[in-house]
C-alpha cells in the first residue's frame, strides 16, 4: 500500500499543475489560476544530478556570462579530463600513510588511468600548496603513482593526521579558480 501511495505521489509531482487542476474538477481551476498569478510554484531543482556535470555546468555559465570570454581558447574537454583525474584520485587510488619527522608520507598508487591521474594531481597540488600555512609539500612521481610528504607545524599535527591524504588534497580554495583557468584554455600548473 505504501508503494502505491508513493507511486501516486511521485506521479502527481510529475504532472503539470494545470493537468492536476483539470483532473480535480473545475472549481479547483480558480484556485490554480490564483496560485499561478499570486505565488510562484515550488522551486525548481538546482542540483545538476552529478557532481562533475554540475562543475562543468557552473563553469560554462560563468564563461557565457562573461562578455570577454575568448571562445577560441575555451577547452571544456580539458576540464572534463581534469575532473576525471579528481574522480580517480578521490575514489580509486590506494593510499598508505606513514609517520615521518614532523608530518606524514603518503604513498599513493593505482594502475592505468588511475596511476596517471595520481601523478598529475599529486605533483600539481604539492607545487600549489607548498608553503601555505607553514606546511611543506614534497611530491615525487613513482612507477605506481606518487609519494607525497607533508610536514606541518607542531600545532597542526593533529589536523594533518585527521585530514589524511584526501583531506590534504582538498585544501586551498584554488580548485574553483583552477577549473575556470583550465576551461579558458590556460595551463594552471605553469
BELSULVEN-V582132 format. One line per field, one symbol per residue. phi: phi as a letter, one per 20 degrees, with the letter a starting at -180 (. if undefined). psi: psi as a letter, one per 20 degrees, with the letter a starting at -180 (. if undefined). burial: 1 if it has 9 or more other C-alpha atoms within 8 Angstrom, else 0. A space follows every 50 residues. Layout:
phi: ???
psi: ???
burial: ???
This chain:
phi: .ffffffffffffeffgfffffffogfeffffffffedcffggfgdffob ffgfffgffgfffffefefeffdfbffffgffffgfffffdcfeccdbfc gnrcddedcaclffgffgffffffffffegnfmmedccccfcfdqadddc dcggfdfffgfffmgffffefnefgffgffffffnedfec
psi: hhggggggghghhhqqhhhggghirhiihghghgghhhqqrqqqqhpiip ggggggggggggghioijpniiipnhhhgghghgggggggiiqpppqqqr ojbqppoprrqchggggggggggggghgipipkkqpppppqrhidqpppp qqqhijghgghhgaghghhiqpkigghggggghijqoij.
burial: 00000000000000000001110000011001011100000000000000 00110100110010000010000111011100111111100110101000 01111111111001111111111111101100001111101001111111 1110001001001010110000000001111111100000
